């Protein structure tokens, strides 16, 4: 039995909600890992999130509610992937996030 968790319609996803979700370093690393995986689905357990189940559940809910990911329960595990339609709603945002993640920080740049 496969159950997909509900997500908001992409047209209702607000930029502020997305940015708030991405402000957390754990959630940002999840999105970056999914992005670097070329859109492939991954087991939720494969991510290094805090150990407490309630905390992990909270992170997944925030990412779903922000419209960033789709998540499904497949009986033997829970799986997550980036929403295909996200790029159409906020063109270039995830690419910018990936670029910023690879850019040197201001504290490491010599002036």
C-alpha positions as YAML, in Angstrom:
chain: A
units: angstrom
residues:
- id: 1
  name: UNK
  ca: [0.00, 0.00, 0.00]
- id: 2
  name: UNK
  ca: [1.40, 3.39, -1.01]
- id: 3
  name: UNK
  ca: [0.10, 6.52, 0.68]
- id: 4
  name: UNK
  ca: [1.29, 9.95, -0.38]
- id: 5
  name: UNK
  ca: [1.23, 12.65, 2.27]
- id: 6
  name: UNK
  ca: [-0.84, 15.73, 1.35]
- id: 7
  name: UNK
  ca: [0.93, 18.79, -0.04]
- id: 8
  name: UNK
  ca: [-0.47, 22.24, -0.81]
- id: 9
  name: UNK
  ca: [-1.34, 23.07, -4.42]
- id: 10
  name: UNK
  ca: [1.78, 24.57, -5.98]
- id: 11
  name: UNK
  ca: [-0.06, 27.82, -6.77]
- id: 12
  name: UNK
  ca: [-0.69, 28.36, -3.05]
- id: 13
  name: UNK
  ca: [2.96, 27.94, -2.01]
- id: 14
  name: UNK
  ca: [4.30, 31.25, -0.69]
- id: 15
  name: UNK
  ca: [7.92, 32.34, -1.05]
- id: 16
  name: UNK
  ca: [8.11, 33.29, 2.64]
- id: 17
  name: UNK
  ca: [7.07, 29.78, 3.65]
- id: 18
  name: UNK
  ca: [9.72, 28.27, 1.36]
- id: 19
  name: UNK
  ca: [12.46, 30.55, 2.67]
- id: 20
  name: UNK
  ca: [11.45, 29.85, 6.26]
- id: 21
  name: UNK
  ca: [11.68, 26.10, 5.63]
- id: 22
  name: UNK
  ca: [15.10, 26.51, 4.00]
- id: 23
  name: UNK
  ca: [16.41, 28.63, 6.87]
- id: 24
  name: UNK
  ca: [16.92, 25.50, 8.96]
- id: 25
  name: UNK
  ca: [20.27, 23.85, 8.12]
- id: 26
  name: UNK
  ca: [18.91, 20.28, 8.42]
- id: 27
  name: UNK
  ca: [16.07, 20.94, 6.00]
- id: 28
  name: UNK
  ca: [18.35, 22.88, 3.66]
- id: 29
  name: UNK
  ca: [20.77, 19.93, 3.52]
- id: 30
  name: UNK
  ca: [17.88, 17.56, 2.73]
- id: 31
  name: UNK
  ca: [16.81, 19.75, -0.20]
- id: 32
  name: UNK
  ca: [20.39, 20.09, -1.44]
- id: 33
  name: UNK
  ca: [20.92, 16.33, -1.23]
- id: 34
  name: UNK
  ca: [17.73, 15.69, -3.20]
- id: 35
  name: UNK
  ca: [18.75, 18.33, -5.72]
- id: 36
  name: UNK
  ca: [22.20, 16.80, -6.20]
- id: 37
  name: UNK
  ca: [20.54, 13.41, -6.67]
- id: 38
  name: UNK
  ca: [18.89, 14.62, -9.86]
- id: 39
  name: UNK
  ca: [15.36, 14.40, -8.52]
- id: 40
  name: UNK
  ca: [15.62, 10.77, -7.47]
- id: 41
  name: UNK
  ca: [13.48, 9.55, -4.62]
- id: 42
  name: UNK
  ca: [15.29, 8.66, -1.39]
- id: 43
  name: UNK
  ca: [14.39, 6.90, 1.81]
- id: 44
  name: UNK
  ca: [13.70, 9.41, 4.57]
- id: 45
  name: UNK
  ca: [15.85, 7.29, 6.90]
- id: 46
  name: UNK
  ca: [18.89, 7.93, 4.65]
- id: 47
  name: UNK
  ca: [19.18, 11.54, 5.82]
- id: 48
  name: UNK
  ca: [21.17, 12.61, 8.88]
- id: 49
  name: UNK
  ca: [18.39, 14.31, 10.82]
- id: 50
  name: UNK
  ca: [18.11, 14.59, 14.62]
- id: 51
  name: UNK
  ca: [17.37, 11.25, 16.28]
- id: 52
  name: UNK
  ca: [14.05, 12.08, 17.95]
- id: 53
  name: UNK
  ca: [11.20, 10.80, 15.78]
- id: 54
  name: UNK
  ca: [9.04, 13.82, 16.59]
- id: 55
  name: UNK
  ca: [11.80, 16.16, 15.38]
- id: 56
  name: UNK
  ca: [12.28, 14.24, 12.13]
- id: 57
  name: UNK
  ca: [8.51, 14.22, 11.58]
- id: 58
  name: UNK
  ca: [8.44, 17.97, 12.13]
- id: 59
  name: UNK
  ca: [11.18, 18.57, 9.52]
- id: 60
  name: UNK
  ca: [9.36, 16.46, 6.91]
- id: 61
  name: UNK
  ca: [6.07, 18.25, 7.59]
- id: 62
  name: UNK
  ca: [7.68, 21.68, 7.23]
- id: 63
  name: UNK
  ca: [9.24, 20.68, 3.89]
- id: 64
  name: UNK
  ca: [5.91, 19.30, 2.62]
- id: 65
  name: UNK
  ca: [3.92, 22.32, 3.82]
- id: 66
  name: UNK
  ca: [6.43, 24.62, 2.12]
- id: 67
  name: UNK
  ca: [5.73, 22.83, -1.16]
- id: 68
  name: UNK
  ca: [9.31, 21.64, -1.57]
- id: 69
  name: UNK
  ca: [8.89, 17.87, -1.38]
- id: 70
  name: UNK
  ca: [6.51, 14.99, -1.88]
- id: 71
  name: UNK
  ca: [6.62, 12.20, 0.66]
- id: 72
  name: UNK
  ca: [5.07, 8.75, 0.54]
- id: 73
  name: UNK
  ca: [4.70, 5.84, 2.91]
- id: 74
  name: UNK
  ca: [5.40, 2.57, 1.11]
- id: 75
  name: UNK
  ca: [4.77, 0.24, 4.04]
- id: 76
  name: UNK
  ca: [8.42, -0.73, 4.39]
- id: 77
  name: UNK
  ca: [9.61, 2.86, 4.66]
- id: 78
  name: UNK
  ca: [8.90, 6.48, 3.92]
- id: 79
  name: UNK
  ca: [10.35, 8.06, 0.80]
- id: 80
  name: UNK
  ca: [10.84, 11.66, -0.27]
- id: 81
  name: UNK
  ca: [11.56, 13.53, -3.51]
- id: 82
  name: UNK
  ca: [11.56, 17.13, -4.68]
- id: 83
  name: UNK
  ca: [8.31, 18.30, -6.24]
- id: 84
  name: UNK
  ca: [8.67, 18.40, -10.02]
- id: 85
  name: UNK
  ca: [6.44, 21.47, -10.28]
- id: 86
  name: UNK
  ca: [8.43, 23.54, -7.76]
- id: 87
  name: UNK
  ca: [10.81, 24.90, -10.42]
- id: 88
  name: UNK
  ca: [7.85, 26.25, -12.38]
- id: 89
  name: UNK
  ca: [6.60, 28.14, -9.33]
- id: 90
  name: UNK
  ca: [9.98, 29.61, -8.31]
- id: 91
  name: UNK
  ca: [12.29, 29.38, -11.34]
- id: 92
  name: UNK
  ca: [15.96, 29.20, -10.42]
- id: 93
  name: UNK
  ca: [15.48, 29.28, -6.64]
- id: 94
  name: UNK
  ca: [16.85, 25.79, -5.99]
- id: 95
  name: UNK
  ca: [19.75, 26.33, -8.40]
- id: 96
  name: UNK
  ca: [20.58, 29.55, -6.56]
- id: 97
  name: UNK
  ca: [20.45, 27.68, -3.25]
- id: 98
  name: UNK
  ca: [22.89, 25.08, -4.60]
- id: 99
  name: UNK
  ca: [25.21, 27.79, -5.94]
- id: 100
  name: UNK
  ca: [25.18, 29.63, -2.61]
- id: 101
  name: UNK
  ca: [25.93, 26.40, -0.77]
- id: 102
  name: UNK
  ca: [29.11, 25.96, -2.86]
- id: 103
  name: UNK
  ca: [30.20, 29.61, -2.69]
- id: 104
  name: UNK
  ca: [32.86, 30.60, -0.16]
- id: 105
  name: UNK
  ca: [31.44, 32.35, 2.87]
- id: 106
  name: UNK
  ca: [32.28, 35.98, 3.56]
- id: 107
  name: UNK
  ca: [34.44, 34.92, 6.51]
- id: 108
  name: UNK
  ca: [36.68, 32.76, 4.28]
- id: 109
  name: UNK
  ca: [37.25, 35.30, 1.53]
- id: 110
  name: UNK
  ca: [40.43, 37.38, 1.84]
- id: 111
  name: UNK
  ca: [39.91, 41.09, 1.43]
...
